[in-house]
Amino acid sequence: MGNRSEEFFAAMGRIVGLGATLENKILGFLQYLVGRDQQAHTELSVSRLIDMALKELHRLPQVDRKFAEEFLAEAKAITTTRNDYVHNQWQAKGDGRFYGWRIPMKKGATAVEVVITLDDMRADIARLVALLETKRLHRFQGLVSGGQHLKQAEP
């Protein structure tokens, strides 16, 4: 298995924790976007939540859609990367790189293989932190928090 440093495990934990926070914020955004309660959509994966939110952005004023689309696209990209971290088996080979591998989920698919460094992990943490930065996150959540988009859609 090779020697994985404490920094590897610390970075992995930070990615998992920040990823969970991002998932929760996207769930809340979708619930407000479609006017549902806090129990709605809780069983869905973050990828599915993002896909649903993207399909429902028509509810927002045109001026707000681009920001929401960009936020959700970045969230989808980093959560895909987060899934690689979480679901792979990791080995260190002594050259500063870590090799991740997992069995394919679909019949006939090839195994997922990833090679990363601690610098890659730090960059992915920075991407998550940037998405969750207070001003940016509040702007994203503010698009739906007052429910104005739902009132505009009523006859």
N, C-alpha and C positions, 0 to 999 in steps of 0.2 A: 504493500500500500504506500510505501514511501513516507517520509516525514513531512507532515503538514504543520506549519507553524501556528502558534497561538494567534498571530495576526490573521491568518487564513480563517480560523474559526470565528474570530471577532468580526471580521468583515462579513462572513457568511451570516452571522447573527444580525448584524445591522441591516443587511439586505433583506432578510426575512422580516424583521420588525418594520422597517420602512415600507416594504411591499404590502404588509398587512394594513398599515395605516392608509396607504393609497387606495387599496381595495375598499376599505370602509368609506372613504370619501367619495369614491365613484358610486358605490351603492347608494349613499345618501343623495347624491346628485341625481341619479336615475329616479329614485323614489319621488323626489320633489318635482323633477321634470315631467313625470307622467301623473302626478297627483295621487300617489299611493301612500299607504301607511308604512311604518317602520318594519313591518313583518314581510312586506312584499319583496320578492326577488332574492331573499337571503340564501336560498339554496343554490344559486347560480354561481358559476365560476366568474372570476374577474374578466376573463376574455369575453364571456357571454354578456356580462353587464355592460362592457364597453360597446360591443356590437349593438346591443339594444339602445343604448344612449345615443349612439351615432344615428340610428334610424329614427329616433324621436326628436332630433334637433330641429326639425321643421316647426316645432312648437315655439321656438325662441324667435325673437325679432331677428331679421336678417343681419343686422349690425353685430349681434352677439354670436352668431353661429360660427364664424371663422375662428374666433378665440377658443370656443368649446371644441371644435373639430381638431385644432392643433393640440390642445391639452390632451384630449382623448387619444389622438394618434401617438403622442409621446408616451402616454400611460400604457398603451397597448404594446409598444416596442419594449419598454423597460419591464413590463410584467412577463413578456415572453422570455426575456433574458433571466428574470427572477426565477421562472419555472425551470430553466436549465440549471441554475444553481441548486435549487431545492431538490429536484428529482434525479440528478445525476449521482453516480458513484464517483468519488474523486480520488485520484492518485497523484502524488508528487514524485517527480522523477529526478530531483536533485539539480535541475538546471534552472530553477526559479519559476518553472511553469507547472501548472496543474492540469491534469487531463481528466475530463469528465465524460462519462459514458452512461447511457441507459438503454434498456431494451425498448424496441419500438412498441408503440401502443396499438398500432393497426397491423393487421395481417399483410405481409408482403412489403411492409415499409422497412427502411434501413434504420439501423441504430443511430441514435443521436450522439454525436461526439463533439466536444468542445475543448479547446485549449485556451487557458487564461493565465494571467500573471496577477500578482497582488496589485500592480498598477491598474490592470483592467477592472479589478474589483473596486478599487478606490474611485475610478471613473464612473462606474455604475452606481456607487453610493452617491456620488455627486449629482448624477442625473435624477435619482430619487429625491434627494434633498431639494434640488431645484424645482421639481414639480410640487413639493410640499411646502415651499417657501411661503411664508404667511401672506404677503400681498397677492401673490399669484393664486394661491389656493382660495383666498377670500374672494377674489374676482371671479374665479370659476364657480364657487358655491353661490355667490351673489347673483349669478345669472338666473337662478331658480328659487332662491330662498324666500322671496316675497310673494311668490305665486302669481306675479303680474302676467306671466306668459300664459297661465291657465285662464285668467280673467279675460284676456284678449281673445282667446279662442272660443269663449262662450258666445252664443247667439244674442 
